[in-house]
Amino acid sequence: MTTPAPLRYGYGTNGFANHRLEDALEVIADLGYDGVALTLDHHHLDPFAPRLAARTQEVARRLDRLGLSVVIETGARYLMDPRHKHEPTLVSTQGRDRRVEYLDLAVRVAADLGAQAVSFWSGILPGDTAPQEGWERITKGTAQVLTTAEEHGVLCAVEPEPGMFLDTLAGVTELRRRLGDPPRLRHTIDIGHTVCNEPADTATCVRSVGPLLANVQADDMRPGVHDHLEFGEGDIDLPATLAALREVGYRGLVAVELPRHAHAAPTVAARALAALRAAEATL
């Protein structure tokens, strides 16, 4: 019987919000991570700032020198609207084209960096908007992004986010169905979100997605509470989750997602990697 390949671990730059990007990458590499989940933000490779192509090439050279793989995340909080968190989104009443522009730029950056995927979420549906209108908005916007992804040979991965229009894996599956199951549209799983918001346990969620899994975010959570915690502070069964990822043959990064721990990023990142390696060692 063939032993599954070891998993590859990364850390999210949104958990290094107080660091320059070049410093964050150095620390993440020095700690022993295999890669980085790079959130394109005003302070980390801002896609709307001048000289994007040149700056991206600088990051590509640094990633190559450090031996880091990369996935592109797009959860910047105030990049497009300094007053409203995460707005506009693919389901907003106004400004959806701005979100599509951001995601198109993310796809181009991903292509230039050789990233495994671009991950994004739906956004919160305005309270006065009918669900059917939400579906029309999310399918139209996603289809536009997929056109760019097809041109550049990039995978897109949609993340279910508690409180958003697409809040479970079933919602992402429905989005794929409405778009004709496009091969470049896959799933992101945040393993903490499965504890918080999914009806099945995390390992079952991983197996249900299987080969359509293109991106994994890692953190701990408690049922019904959307709060990213360090491993051991919530209810995640980490060994069972990692076993399921190996079972389905997942080869991408398992990137730690702790955006609220940036005040102690190097220490927290070291603890997270130790916990992941200890859990995998039990398999």
Secondary structure, 3 states (H helix, E strand, C coil): CCCCCCCEEEEEHHHHCCCCHHHHHHHHHHHCCCEEEEECECCECCCCCCCHHHHHHHHHHHHHHHCCEEEEECCCCCCCCCCCCCCCCCCCCCCHHHHHHHHHHHHHHHHHHCCCCEEECCCCCCCCCCHHHHHHHHHHHHHHHHHHHHHHCCCEEECCCCCCCCCCHHHHHHHHHHCCCCCCEEEEEEHHHHHHHCCCCHHHHHHHHHHHEEEEEECEEECCEEEEECCCCCCCCHHHHHHHHHHCCCCCEEEECCHHHHHHHHHHHHHHHHHHHHHHHCC
